[in-house]
């Protein structure tokens, strides 16, 4: 499957949520990164057909998705940021309900497999109104996977999950991601770094970067610094600079910072990671240099 965004844009009144975007998705896992208000959710709602673009078009294998209608939706699995479930239904009943909506016949075996996959087998008879936020999120992941979709779009899929559940989710995506287009938006950069083949950086509705995580990290090589420091100097620096954090051990205190130039004469260049990429493109200002 090939999904193409050709000059799509979206505004809400005078607010331009997305500037014209040119993006192409083929098989693989794509991490969508950006701060609140960057346009991530708007882009996802356009891709699933909940919104229509003000300009441009979205093509699935060369056909406009609005014209494909049910044929496109049959290939789609979607987890919204706030999935809404009937609280009086059990988890198992929710999956049966969504299977019916998707036209899946004899779904019992698939539902059992998905409940096991998201660790809800023991809670399948419990009312969803009694589920925790993390359990509802896992149930949402299972509903998105019903029908083995070729296109899977996940908005903040690990929100509300504890570290163990996040690891389970990453393993799930790693298992089912082959042969699919998987697009996920998250504020948890480590999730993207662990499982994504490609990263898309959105800022104020503009795509400011689209490449592999390794390539994006290579772009900021020589802009990430480790600086040994004492506590007073470190706390002052971190308070004044958004692109810095402290790394503490039993014997040392280190400032890790992102800037075009070394912040101190004794700063040492460090190996960049994807969190450094995020800080560089979205949080730099003032004397640390403007974001490109």
Backbone as JSON, one array per atom type, in Angstrom:
{
  "sequence": "XXXXXXXXXXXXXXXXXXXXXXXXXXXXXXXXXXXXXXXXXXXXXXXXXXXXXXXXXXXXXXXXXXXXXXXXXXXXXXXXXXXXXXXXXXXXXXXXXXXXXXXXXXXXXXXXXXXXXXXXXXXXXXXXXXXXXXXXXXXXXXXXXXXXXXXXXXXXXXXXXXXXXXXXXXXXXXXXXXXXXXXXXXXXXXXXXXXXXXXXXXXXXXXXXXXXXXXXXXXXXXXXXXXXXXXXXXXXXXXXXXXXXXXXXXXXXXXXXXXXXXXXXXXXXXXXXXXXXXXXXXXXXXXXXXXX",
  "N": [[0.84, -1.19, 0.0], [0.4, 2.28, -0.7], [0.45, 5.51, 0.53], [-0.33, 8.83, -0.04], [0.15, 12.26, 0.61], [-0.77, 15.09, -0.92], [-0.05, 18.2, -1.05], [-1.78, 18.87, 1.09], [-3.79, 20.84, 3.29], [-5.08, 22.48, 6.25], [-7.3, 24.56, 7.99], [-8.66, 26.14, 10.91], [-10.98, 28.32, 11.11], [-9.32, 31.32, 11.42], [-7.01, 30.15, 12.19], [-4.28, 28.42, 11.1], [-3.91, 25.18, 10.91], [-2.55, 23.15, 9.55], [-0.06, 23.66, 7.24], [0.37, 23.52, 3.64], [1.15, 20.2, 2.96], [3.48, 17.77, 1.83], [3.72, 14.48, 1.74], [4.76, 11.08, 1.74], [3.86, 7.77, 2.36], [4.97, 4.52, 2.71], [5.23, 0.93, 3.18], [6.06, 0.4, 6.55], [7.09, 1.77, 9.75], [6.15, 4.78, 11.08], [7.05, 7.49, 13.03], [5.45, 10.21, 14.42], [6.33, 13.3, 15.38], [6.14, 16.15, 17.51], [5.41, 19.25, 19.21], [2.56, 20.13, 21.37], [-0.16, 21.35, 19.47], [1.12, 21.26, 17.06], [-0.03, 20.07, 14.88], [-0.4, 17.36, 14.63], [-2.6, 15.67, 15.4], [-4.59, 16.76, 13.77], [-3.55, 16.09, 11.23], [-3.71, 13.29, 11.39], [-6.49, 12.94, 11.6], [-7.24, 13.83, 9.1], [-6.05, 11.85, 7.53], [-7.52, 9.6, 8.2], [-10.0, 10.25, 7.33], [-11.81, 11.67, 8.87], [-11.77, 14.38, 8.78], [-11.9, 16.74, 6.09], [-9.48, 17.89, 3.77], [-8.6, 21.37, 3.3], [-7.27, 22.08, 1.04], [-5.54, 20.34, -1.61], [-4.98, 16.73, -1.8], [-5.52, 13.34, -0.64], [-4.14, 10.31, -1.37], [-4.65, 6.85, -1.8], [-2.89, 4.27, -2.94], [-2.95, 5.62, -5.37], [-5.6, 6.48, -5.65], [-8.1, 8.79, -4.66], [-8.93, 9.12, -1.25], [-11.48, 9.8, -0.32], [-13.14, 9.1, -2.43], [-12.76, 6.38, -2.5], [-14.0, 5.49, -0.19], [-15.74, 3.08, 1.65], [-14.07, 1.02, 0.89], [-11.51, 1.98, 1.39], [-11.72, 2.44, 4.16], [-11.94, -0.16, 5.07], [-9.37, -1.05, 5.03], [-8.2, 0.2, 7.11], [-7.04, 0.89, 10.4], [-7.67, 2.55, 13.41], [-6.66, 4.37, 16.23], [-7.91, 6.72, 18.25], [-6.94, 9.7, 20.11], [-8.47, 9.96, 22.41], [-10.19, 7.41, 22.98], [-13.59, 6.43, 22.74], [-15.69, 4.43, 24.57], [-18.55, 2.36, 25.2], [-19.49, 2.39, 28.51], [-20.94, 0.41, 29.81], [-20.53, -1.94, 28.45], [-18.66, -4.99, 28.26], [-15.12, -5.61, 27.92], [-14.72, -7.62, 26.02], [-17.2, -7.54, 24.7], [-17.09, -5.02, 23.55], [-15.11, -5.43, 21.58], [-16.43, -7.33, 20.0], [-18.52, -5.74, 19.09], [-17.16, -3.76, 17.57], [-16.03, -5.45, 15.68], [-18.3, -6.28, 14.35], [-19.1, -3.83, 13.23], [-17.0, -3.51, 11.45], [-17.51, -5.5, 9.69], [-16.52, -8.08, 10.08], [-16.58, -11.5, 9.97], [-17.38, -14.26, 12.08], [-15.62, -13.63, 14.4], [-14.54, -14.61, 16.77], [-12.17, -16.11, 17.38], [-10.15, -14.36, 16.53], [-10.64, -12.21, 18.24], [-10.06, -13.35, 20.72], [-7.33, -13.78, 20.37], [-6.39, -11.14, 20.13], [-7.1, -10.05, 22.63], [-5.38, -11.49, 24.26], [-2.98, -10.57, 23.22], [-2.92, -7.86, 24.03], [-2.97, -8.14, 26.71], [-5.44, -8.45, 28.14], [-7.02, -10.62, 28.61], [-7.8, -11.79, 31.08], [-9.45, -9.82, 32.01], [-11.57, -9.62, 30.33], [-14.31, -9.95, 30.72], [-15.01, -7.9, 32.31], [-16.68, -4.8, 32.99], [-16.24, -2.01, 30.85], [-16.4, 0.49, 32.0], [-15.22, 0.07, 34.42], [-12.61, -0.17, 33.85], [-9.18, 0.82, 34.02], [-7.37, 3.8, 32.93], [-5.14, 2.97, 31.42], [-5.9, 0.36, 30.74], [-8.11, 0.86, 29.1], [-6.78, 2.1, 27.02], [-5.24, -0.01, 26.05], [-7.31, -1.66, 25.2], [-8.28, -0.07, 23.16], [-6.13, -0.23, 21.36], [-6.4, -2.91, 20.64], [-8.91, -2.85, 19.31], [-8.24, -1.27, 17.13], [-6.61, -3.0, 15.76], [-8.27, -4.94, 14.79], [-9.38, -6.9, 12.08], [-6.99, -6.94, 10.74], [-5.58, -4.55, 9.6], [-4.2, -2.79, 6.74], [-3.27, -0.27, 6.99], [-2.4, 1.46, 9.78], [-3.19, 3.72, 12.22], [-2.24, 5.56, 14.94], [-2.94, 7.54, 17.64], [-1.24, 8.98, 20.15], [-0.65, 6.37, 21.42], [0.55, 5.18, 23.69], [-0.18, 6.64, 25.86], [-0.94, 6.87, 29.25], [-0.07, 4.31, 29.81], [1.89, 2.1, 31.8], [5.49, 1.63, 32.31], [6.05, -1.12, 31.77], [3.82, -1.89, 30.25], [4.14, -0.15, 28.1], [6.43, -1.22, 26.96], [5.4, -3.68, 26.18], [3.57, -2.77, 24.26], [5.35, -1.69, 22.34], [6.57, -4.04, 21.52], [4.37, -5.31, 20.39], [3.79, -3.65, 18.16], [6.17, -3.99, 16.8], [5.87, -6.66, 16.1], [3.56, -6.75, 14.45], [3.99, -4.89, 12.52], [5.19, -5.44, 10.07], [4.81, -5.31, 6.59], [2.81, -3.44, 6.68], [1.55, -0.03, 6.79], [2.33, 1.91, 9.44], [1.46, 4.53, 11.45], [2.28, 6.59, 14.04], [1.63, 8.9, 16.6], [3.23, 10.48, 19.26], [4.22, 11.73, 22.5], [6.25, 10.57, 23.74], [9.38, 10.2, 23.22], [11.22, 8.14, 23.28], [9.75, 5.88, 22.63], [9.3, 6.2, 19.89], [11.94, 6.15, 18.99], [12.63, 3.55, 19.56], [11.02, 1.89, 17.92], [10.39, 2.97, 15.4], [10.75, 3.22, 11.85], [10.93, 5.49, 10.36], [10.88, 9.05, 10.9], [8.78, 11.87, 11.35], [8.81, 15.28, 11.62], [6.81, 17.7, 12.95], [5.98, 21.11, 13.07], [4.17, 23.79, 14.1], [2.3, 23.26, 12.09], [3.87, 22.78, 9.87], [5.98, 20.58, 8.04], [9.08, 19.93, 9.17], [11.08, 18.18, 8.99], [11.8, 14.96, 7.74], [12.75, 11.78, 7.91], [14.93, 8.93, 8.47], [15.44, 7.89, 11.9], [18.15, 7.66, 12.51], [19.34, 9.25, 10.52], [18.33, 11.78, 11.15], [19.47, 12.15, 13.65], [22.11, 12.23, 12.9], [22.13, 14.66, 11.6], [22.33, 16.53, 13.64], [24.73, 16.12, 14.74], [27.57, 17.15, 16.58], [26.28, 19.15, 17.85], [25.39, 18.51, 20.31], [26.08, 18.36, 23.75], [28.09, 17.37, 26.51], [28.74, 18.44, 29.76], [30.81, 18.53, 32.49], [29.95, 19.55, 35.79], [29.36, 21.68, 38.68], [26.87, 21.66, 41.32], [25.55, 24.15, 41.73], [26.15, 25.74, 39.44], [25.09, 24.03, 37.47], [22.31, 23.86, 38.07], [21.54, 26.53, 37.71], [22.09, 26.89, 34.97], [20.39, 25.02, 33.71], [17.89, 26.01, 34.46], [17.79, 28.31, 32.94], [17.92, 27.51, 30.32], [16.08, 25.83, 27.95], [16.84, 23.63, 26.5], [18.4, 21.79, 27.95], [19.48, 19.39, 30.36], [19.97, 17.65, 33.47], [22.36, 15.16, 34.31], [22.86, 12.83, 36.66], [25.12, 11.04, 38.74], [26.58, 8.84, 41.2], [29.0, 10.05, 41.7], [29.42, 12.16, 39.96], [28.21, 15.14, 38.25], [26.49, 16.08, 35.45], [25.89, 18.34, 32.8], [23.73, 18.0, 30.16], [23.32, 19.25, 27.03], [21.86, 20.99, 24.2], [22.96, 22.73, 21.51], [24.15, 25.05, 19.02], [26.74, 25.86, 19.39], [29.44, 25.05, 21.69], [28.42, 25.18, 25.09], [30.12, 25.77, 27.22], [33.65, 26.31, 27.77], [34.85, 23.87, 28.46], [33.13, 21.93, 27.56], [32.14, 18.82, 26.07], [31.67, 17.18, 22.99], [28.83, 15.1, 22.4], [27.31, 11.87, 21.7], [24.49, 12.05, 19.69], [20.99, 11.55, 20.51], [17.5, 10.64, 19.84], [15.89, 12.19, 21.46], [17.48, 14.43, 21.82], [17.36, 15.43, 19.21], [14.67, 16.17, 19.14], [14.64, 18.21, 21.09], [16.39, 20.02, 19.86], [15.08, 20.86, 17.5], [12.61, 21.8, 18.39], [12.72, 23.29, 20.78], [14.78, 25.18, 21.01], [16.04, 28.48, 21.56], [16.84, 32.01, 21.73], [20.2, 32.7, 22.84], [21.13, 30.19, 22.32], [20.67, 29.65, 19.73], [18.51, 29.75, 16.91], [15.84, 27.53, 16.02], [16.06, 25.52, 13.11]],
  "CA": [[0.0, 0.0, 0.0], [1.1, 3.55, -0.75], [-0.42, 6.61, 0.95], [0.32, 10.08, -0.43], [-0.46, 13.55, 0.91], [-0.35, 16.0, -1.98], [-0.39, 19.6, -0.78], [-2.96, 19.0, 1.96], [-3.76, 21.89, 4.32], [-6.31, 22.58, 7.04], [-7.41, 25.71, 8.9], [-9.86, 26.27, 11.73], [-11.14, 29.77, 11.12], [-8.08, 32.01, 11.04], [-5.89, 29.35, 12.66], [-3.77, 27.46, 10.12], [-3.45, 24.0, 11.64], [-1.57, 22.49, 8.7], [0.34, 24.28, 5.97], [0.4, 22.47, 2.61], [2.12, 19.13, 3.24], [3.77, 16.75, 0.83], [4.26, 13.32, 2.44], [4.49, 9.77, 1.15], [4.02, 6.66, 3.29], [4.94, 3.15, 2.2], [5.29, -0.01, 4.3], [7.03, 0.77, 7.58], [6.58, 2.41, 10.96], [6.45, 6.21, 11.05], [6.81, 8.24, 14.25], [5.07, 11.6, 14.18], [6.79, 14.03, 16.55], [5.93, 17.58, 17.52], [4.77, 19.71, 20.45], [1.13, 20.39, 21.29], [-0.49, 22.39, 18.5], [1.95, 21.13, 15.86], [-0.87, 19.61, 13.77], [-0.34, 15.91, 14.54], [-3.94, 15.09, 15.43], [-5.27, 17.19, 12.55], [-3.06, 15.26, 10.13], [-4.27, 11.95, 11.53], [-7.92, 13.0, 11.28], [-7.33, 13.92, 7.64], [-5.67, 10.56, 6.94], [-8.57, 8.59, 8.42], [-11.24, 10.71, 6.71], [-12.7, 12.38, 9.79], [-11.76, 15.76, 8.27], [-11.52, 16.9, 4.68], [-8.5, 18.98, 3.63], [-9.03, 22.6, 2.62], [-6.64, 22.02, -0.28], [-4.78, 19.13, -1.83], [-5.7, 15.46, -1.77], [-4.86, 12.19, -0.04], [-4.3, 9.19, -2.3], [-4.26, 5.5, -1.4], [-2.59, 3.55, -4.18], [-3.3, 6.44, -6.52], [-7.01, 6.87, -5.66], [-8.47, 9.72, -3.59], [-9.55, 8.28, -0.23], [-12.91, 10.1, -0.24], [-13.82, 8.34, -3.47], [-12.67, 4.96, -2.16], [-15.03, 5.25, 0.82], [-15.67, 1.89, 2.49], [-12.92, 0.22, 0.48], [-10.37, 2.52, 2.14], [-11.92, 2.21, 5.6], [-11.71, -1.58, 5.36], [-7.92, -1.24, 5.17], [-7.76, 1.18, 8.11], [-7.23, 0.73, 11.83], [-7.43, 3.88, 13.99], [-6.81, 4.59, 17.67], [-7.89, 8.16, 18.53], [-6.28, 10.09, 21.36], [-9.42, 9.68, 23.49], [-11.18, 6.44, 22.48], [-14.85, 6.42, 23.48], [-16.31, 3.11, 24.65], [-19.73, 2.27, 26.06], [-18.99, 1.88, 29.79], [-21.68, -0.76, 30.25], [-20.07, -3.11, 27.7], [-17.4, -5.59, 28.68], [-14.07, -5.48, 26.92], [-15.0, -8.57, 24.95], [-18.35, -7.05, 23.94], [-16.62, -3.9, 22.72], [-14.43, -5.98, 20.41], [-17.45, -7.92, 19.13], [-19.24, -4.63, 18.49], [-16.33, -3.18, 16.51], [-15.9, -6.46, 14.63], [-19.54, -6.21, 13.57], [-19.03, -2.6, 12.42], [-16.02, -3.7, 10.39], [-17.94, -6.57, 8.8], [-15.7, -9.26, 10.28], [-17.41, -12.66, 10.27], [-16.81, -15.24, 13.0], [-14.4, -12.98, 14.92], [-14.22, -15.04, 18.13], [-10.77, -16.52, 17.51], [-9.33, -13.16, 16.41], [-10.82, -11.42, 19.46], [-9.29, -14.01, 21.78], [-5.9, -13.52, 20.11], [-6.1, -9.73, 20.42], [-7.17, -9.87, 24.08], [-4.12, -12.02, 24.79], [-1.91, -9.7, 22.76], [-2.91, -6.62, 24.81], [-2.99, -8.51, 28.13], [-6.75, -8.19, 28.72], [-7.8, -11.86, 28.65], [-8.39, -11.99, 32.41], [-10.41, -8.75, 32.28], [-12.45, -9.49, 29.17], [-15.71, -9.93, 31.15], [-15.2, -6.73, 33.18], [-17.26, -3.64, 32.32], [-15.23, -1.03, 30.47], [-16.48, 1.57, 32.97], [-14.35, -0.28, 35.54], [-11.24, -0.24, 33.37], [-8.28, 1.95, 34.23], [-7.02, 4.49, 31.69], [-4.23, 2.13, 30.66], [-6.65, -0.77, 30.19], [-8.89, 1.38, 27.97], [-5.84, 2.35, 25.93], [-4.91, -1.32, 25.48], [-8.49, -2.1, 24.47], [-8.29, 0.72, 21.92], [-5.15, -0.82, 20.46], [-6.98, -4.14, 20.12], [-9.95, -2.52, 18.33], [-7.58, -0.77, 15.93], [-5.98, -4.12, 15.06], [-9.29, -5.83, 14.24], [-9.43, -6.94, 10.63], [-5.63, -6.94, 10.19], [-5.54, -3.43, 8.64], [-2.96, -2.49, 6.03], [-2.89, 1.07, 7.45], [-2.69, 1.57, 11.21], [-2.91, 5.09, 12.66], [-2.34, 5.53, 16.4], [-2.72, 8.85, 18.23], [-0.8, 8.83, 21.55], [-1.03, 5.01, 21.8], [1.08, 4.74, 24.98], [-0.63, 7.53, 26.94], [-1.58, 6.15, 30.34], [0.51, 2.99, 30.02], [3.09, 2.07, 32.63], [6.66, 1.22, 31.51], [5.93, -2.51, 31.31], [2.82, -1.91, 29.19], [4.74, 0.51, 26.95], [7.32, -2.19, 26.33], [4.52, -4.64, 25.52], [3.06, -2.12, 23.05], [6.42, -1.63, 21.33], [6.73, -5.39, 20.99], [3.21, -5.58, 19.53], [3.99, -2.94, 16.9], [7.26, -4.66, 16.11], [5.39, -7.93, 15.56], [2.52, -6.63, 13.42], [4.31, -3.78, 11.62], [5.7, -5.87, 8.76], [3.82, -5.33, 5.52], [1.78, -2.43, 6.93], [1.92, 1.34, 7.11], [1.95, 2.24, 10.81], [1.75, 5.94, 11.76], [1.95, 6.83, 15.44], [2.01, 10.17, 17.21], [3.46, 10.31, 20.69], [5.14, 12.66, 23.14], [7.29, 9.76, 24.35], [10.34, 10.1, 22.14], [11.9, 6.84, 23.32], [8.93, 4.9, 21.91], [9.59, 6.39, 18.47], [13.31, 5.73, 18.72], [12.73, 2.1, 19.67], [10.27, 1.08, 16.96], [10.07, 3.62, 14.12], [11.69, 3.21, 10.72], [11.01, 6.86, 9.86], [10.36, 10.08, 11.78], [8.28, 13.08, 10.72], [8.8, 16.36, 12.59], [5.83, 18.75, 12.64], [6.08, 22.31, 13.9], [3.23, 24.83, 13.68], [1.64, 22.85, 10.86], [4.84, 22.57, 8.8], [6.92, 19.47, 8.16], [10.42, 20.5, 9.2], [12.03, 17.1, 8.84], [11.24, 13.63, 7.5], [13.88, 10.91, 7.57], [15.13, 7.92, 9.5], [15.94, 8.44, 13.17], [19.62, 7.76, 12.43], [19.7, 10.4, 9.69], [18.02, 13.0, 11.9], [20.49, 12.29, 14.68], [23.36, 12.63, 12.24], [22.0, 16.08, 11.25], [22.69, 17.41, 14.76], [26.05, 15.75, 15.29], [28.36, 18.34, 16.86], [25.43, 20.15, 18.5], [25.0, 17.94, 21.6], [27.26, 18.56, 24.6], [28.16, 17.0, 27.93], [29.62, 19.36, 30.49], [30.92, 18.31, 33.94], [29.54, 20.79, 36.45], [28.95, 21.6, 40.08], [25.41, 21.74, 41.46], [25.07, 25.53, 41.6], [26.24, 26.11, 38.03], [24.19, 23.18, 36.69], [20.92, 24.26, 38.29], [21.34, 27.83, 37.07], [22.1, 26.74, 33.51], [19.2, 24.29, 33.3], [16.75, 26.91, 34.64], [17.83, 29.36, 31.92], [17.99, 26.94, 28.97], [15.11, 24.75, 27.78], [17.46, 22.48, 25.84], [19.44, 21.23, 28.81], [19.03, 18.63, 31.52], [21.04, 17.18, 34.34], [22.61, 13.73, 34.43], [23.53, 12.66, 37.94], [25.57, 9.73, 39.19], [27.04, 8.91, 42.59], [30.22, 10.84, 41.85], [29.52, 13.28, 39.01], [27.02, 15.85, 37.8], [26.75, 16.45, 34.06], [24.88, 19.05, 32.03], [23.59, 17.59, 28.76], [22.68, 20.39, 26.38], [21.8, 20.99, 22.74], [23.17, 24.08, 21.0], [25.04, 25.07, 17.86], [28.11, 26.05, 19.87], [29.59, 24.5, 23.04], [27.98, 26.15, 26.09], [31.24, 26.08, 28.11], [34.93, 25.94, 27.15], [35.22, 22.48, 28.74], [32.09, 21.02, 27.08], [32.6, 17.76, 25.18], [30.62, 16.72, 22.07], [28.25, 13.81, 22.79], [26.56, 11.15, 20.68], [23.09, 12.49, 19.78], [19.88, 10.61, 20.47], [16.32, 11.26, 19.25], [15.42, 13.25, 22.35], [18.26, 15.61, 21.46], [16.77, 15.94, 17.97], [13.42, 16.84, 19.52], [14.99, 19.47, 21.76], [17.04, 20.94, 18.94], [14.14, 21.42, 16.53], [11.38, 22.33, 18.95], [12.84, 24.06, 22.01], [15.89, 26.14, 21.08], [15.74, 29.9, 21.38], [17.82, 32.91, 22.35], [21.6, 32.61, 22.45], [21.46, 28.84, 21.89], [20.45, 29.53, 18.28], [17.14, 29.51, 16.5], [15.58, 26.25, 15.37], [16.01, 25.65, 11.65]],
  "C": [[0.88, 1.25, 0.0], [0.1, 4.66, -0.42], [0.32, 7.92, 0.68], [-0.52, 11.29, 0.0], [0.1, 14.56, -0.09], [-0.88, 17.4, -1.71], [-1.58, 19.79, 0.13], [-2.74, 20.09, 3.01], [-5.09, 21.89, 5.05], [-6.23, 23.78, 7.96], [-8.7, 25.61, 9.67], [-10.09, 27.77, 11.91], [-9.88, 30.43, 10.61], [-6.82, 31.24, 11.46], [-5.49, 28.32, 11.62], [-3.18, 26.29, 10.87], [-2.39, 23.24, 10.87], [-1.32, 23.34, 7.47], [0.37, 23.18, 4.91], [1.53, 21.48, 2.84], [2.25, 18.19, 2.06], [4.45, 15.59, 1.57], [3.88, 12.06, 1.7], [4.81, 8.68, 2.18], [3.98, 5.35, 2.51], [5.08, 2.22, 3.41], [6.41, 0.37, 5.27], [6.33, 1.46, 8.72], [7.08, 3.84, 11.0], [6.1, 6.82, 12.41], [6.56, 9.7, 13.94], [5.36, 12.38, 15.45], [6.52, 15.52, 16.4], [5.25, 17.99, 18.81], [3.27, 19.84, 20.27], [0.87, 21.53, 20.31], [0.3, 22.31, 17.21], [1.14, 20.7, 14.64], [-0.91, 18.1, 13.64], [-1.73, 15.28, 14.46], [-4.74, 15.51, 14.2], [-4.85, 16.34, 11.36], [-3.67, 13.86, 10.21], [-5.75, 11.92, 11.18], [-8.15, 13.17, 9.78], [-7.04, 12.56, 7.01], [-6.76, 9.51, 7.12], [-9.92, 9.03, 7.86], [-12.22, 11.38, 7.63], [-12.79, 13.86, 9.44], [-11.43, 15.72, 6.79], [-10.51, 18.04, 4.58], [-9.1, 20.18, 2.94], [-8.44, 22.67, 1.22], [-5.87, 20.72, -0.38], [-5.64, 17.88, -1.75], [-4.85, 14.38, -1.12], [-5.18, 10.98, -0.9], [-3.85, 7.89, -1.64], [-4.11, 4.67, -2.66], [-3.12, 4.29, -5.4], [-4.74, 6.91, -6.59], [-7.31, 7.76, -4.45], [-9.3, 8.97, -2.54], [-11.05, 8.56, -0.07], [-13.72, 9.33, -1.26], [-13.79, 6.84, -3.19], [-13.68, 4.57, -1.09], [-14.78, 4.01, 1.65], [-14.49, 1.0, 2.13], [-11.67, 0.67, 1.22], [-10.51, 2.22, 3.63], [-11.69, 0.76, 6.0], [-10.24, -1.89, 5.57], [-7.35, -0.48, 6.36], [-8.03, 0.71, 9.53], [-6.83, 2.04, 12.5], [-7.65, 3.85, 15.5], [-6.76, 6.09, 17.92], [-7.24, 8.44, 19.88], [-7.16, 9.8, 22.57], [-10.47, 8.71, 22.98], [-12.42, 6.43, 23.36], [-15.49, 5.04, 23.42], [-17.56, 3.18, 25.53], [-19.32, 1.66, 27.4], [-19.72, 0.64, 30.3], [-21.32, -2.03, 29.51], [-18.84, -3.69, 28.38], [-16.36, -5.37, 27.58], [-14.3, -6.4, 25.74], [-16.17, -8.11, 24.08], [-17.97, -5.87, 23.05], [-15.96, -4.42, 21.44], [-15.42, -6.65, 19.46], [-18.22, -6.83, 18.39], [-18.45, -4.02, 17.33], [-16.11, -4.17, 15.37], [-17.14, -6.46, 13.74], [-19.53, -4.98, 12.67], [-18.08, -2.76, 11.24], [-16.38, -4.83, 9.44], [-17.11, -7.83, 8.91], [-16.59, -10.42, 10.72], [-16.65, -13.65, 11.15], [-15.5, -14.73, 13.63], [-13.88, -13.55, 16.24], [-12.74, -15.38, 18.31], [-9.85, -15.3, 17.46], [-9.43, -12.31, 17.67], [-10.02, -12.03, 20.61], [-7.79, -13.75, 21.62], [-5.53, -12.09, 20.48], [-6.15, -9.46, 21.92], [-5.9, -10.39, 24.75], [-2.97, -11.1, 24.44], [-1.79, -8.45, 23.62], [-3.09, -6.87, 26.31], [-4.32, -8.15, 28.81], [-7.61, -9.46, 28.82], [-8.51, -12.04, 29.99], [-9.45, -10.94, 32.74], [-11.45, -8.61, 31.18], [-13.92, -9.4, 29.55], [-16.02, -8.73, 32.05], [-15.78, -5.58, 32.38], [-16.17, -2.61, 32.03], [-15.24, 0.17, 31.41], [-15.62, 1.33, 34.19], [-12.89, -0.37, 35.13], [-10.45, 1.01, 33.79], [-8.01, 2.62, 32.88], [-6.11, 3.66, 30.81], [-4.93, 0.95, 30.03], [-7.5, -0.32, 29.01], [-8.0, 1.63, 26.77], [-5.47, 1.03, 25.26], [-6.1, -1.89, 24.7], [-8.61, -1.35, 23.15], [-7.31, 0.19, 20.9], [-5.71, -2.09, 19.83], [-8.05, -3.85, 19.07], [-9.33, -2.02, 17.03], [-7.0, -1.91, 15.1], [-6.99, -5.11, 14.48], [-9.29, -5.76, 12.71], [-8.07, -6.91, 9.96], [-5.44, -5.82, 9.17], [-4.18, -3.24, 8.0], [-2.39, -1.14, 6.45], [-3.34, 1.22, 8.89], [-2.25, 2.94, 11.7], [-3.23, 5.19, 14.14], [-1.98, 6.89, 16.97], [-2.46, 8.7, 19.72], [-1.13, 7.43, 22.08], [-0.53, 4.57, 23.17], [0.71, 5.67, 26.13], [-1.35, 6.69, 28.0], [-1.04, 4.75, 30.59], [1.74, 3.08, 30.92], [4.26, 1.54, 31.8], [6.58, -0.2, 30.97], [4.95, -2.61, 30.15], [3.35, -1.23, 27.92], [5.67, -0.44, 26.21], [6.51, -3.24, 25.58], [3.99, -4.05, 24.21], [4.13, -2.07, 21.97], [6.66, -2.99, 20.71], [5.6, -5.75, 20.03], [3.41, -4.93, 18.16], [5.12, -3.58, 16.1], [6.82, -5.96, 15.45], [4.47, -7.74, 14.36], [2.87, -5.59, 12.36], [4.77, -4.19, 10.25], [4.56, -5.89, 7.74], [2.71, -4.32, 5.69], [2.4, -1.03, 6.92], [1.42, 1.61, 8.52], [2.4, 3.68, 11.08], [1.35, 6.18, 13.2], [2.48, 8.19, 15.88], [2.16, 9.95, 18.7], [4.36, 11.43, 21.2], [6.32, 11.9, 23.77], [8.32, 9.42, 23.29], [11.01, 8.73, 22.11], [11.09, 5.77, 22.61], [9.2, 4.98, 20.41], [10.97, 5.85, 18.14], [13.44, 4.21, 18.71], [12.12, 1.36, 18.48], [10.11, 1.68, 15.57], [11.18, 3.43, 13.09], [11.95, 4.63, 10.22], [10.43, 7.8, 10.9], [9.91, 11.28, 10.95], [8.16, 14.14, 11.82], [7.82, 17.44, 12.12], [5.98, 19.9, 13.62], [5.17, 23.38, 13.31], [2.63, 24.53, 12.31], [2.56, 22.59, 9.69], [5.66, 21.31, 9.07], [8.33, 20.04, 8.08], [11.5, 19.42, 9.11], [11.31, 15.78, 8.64], [12.35, 12.72, 7.03], [13.93, 9.78, 8.58], [15.63, 8.58, 10.77], [17.45, 8.62, 13.12], [20.05, 8.98, 11.63], [19.44, 11.71, 10.42], [19.03, 13.23, 13.01], [21.81, 12.75, 14.07], [23.33, 14.12, 11.88], [22.42, 17.01, 12.38], [23.99, 16.97, 15.42], [26.9, 17.01, 15.44], [27.55, 19.45, 17.5], [24.9, 19.65, 19.86], [26.23, 17.88, 22.49], [27.04, 17.99, 25.99], [29.17, 17.9, 28.62], [29.66, 18.99, 31.97], [30.67, 19.64, 34.67], [29.36, 20.57, 37.94], [27.46, 21.9, 40.17], [24.87, 23.15, 41.23], [25.05, 25.96, 40.14], [25.24, 25.33, 37.19], [22.74, 23.61, 36.85], [20.62, 25.6, 37.63], [21.21, 27.68, 35.56], [20.8, 26.07, 33.02], [17.95, 25.16, 33.43], [16.66, 27.93, 33.5], [17.76, 28.81, 30.49], [17.06, 25.73, 28.87], [15.75, 23.48, 27.24], [18.6, 21.9, 26.66], [18.79, 20.43, 29.92], [20.23, 18.1, 32.27], [21.13, 15.67, 34.31], [23.45, 13.54, 35.69], [23.97, 11.22, 38.12], [26.05, 9.89, 40.63], [28.2, 9.88, 42.76], [30.28, 12.07, 40.96], [28.16, 13.91, 38.74], [27.34, 16.41, 36.42], [25.57, 17.25, 33.52], [24.89, 18.49, 30.62], [22.76, 18.66, 28.06], [22.76, 20.26, 24.87], [21.92, 22.43, 22.27], [24.17, 24.02, 19.85], [26.51, 25.2, 18.27], [28.23, 25.47, 21.28], [29.22, 25.54, 24.1], [29.09, 26.6, 27.04], [32.55, 25.69, 27.41], [35.3, 24.48, 27.34], [34.14, 21.49, 28.33], [32.67, 20.04, 26.06], [31.43, 17.3, 24.3], [30.16, 15.32, 22.45], [27.52, 13.18, 21.61], [25.09, 11.54, 20.77], [22.11, 11.33, 19.82], [18.64, 11.35, 19.96], [15.71, 12.33, 20.15], [16.2, 14.54, 22.1], [17.74, 16.25, 20.18], [15.51, 16.73, 18.28], [13.71, 18.2, 20.16], [15.56, 20.49, 20.78], [16.02, 21.62, 18.02], [12.96, 22.14, 17.15], [11.55, 23.27, 20.14], [13.94, 25.1, 22.04], [15.41, 27.56, 20.86], [16.88, 30.71, 21.97], [19.23, 32.62, 21.91], [22.01, 31.2, 22.07], [21.24, 28.66, 20.39], [19.0, 29.23, 17.98], [16.99, 28.14, 15.84], [15.51, 26.45, 13.86], [14.58, 25.58, 11.14]]
}
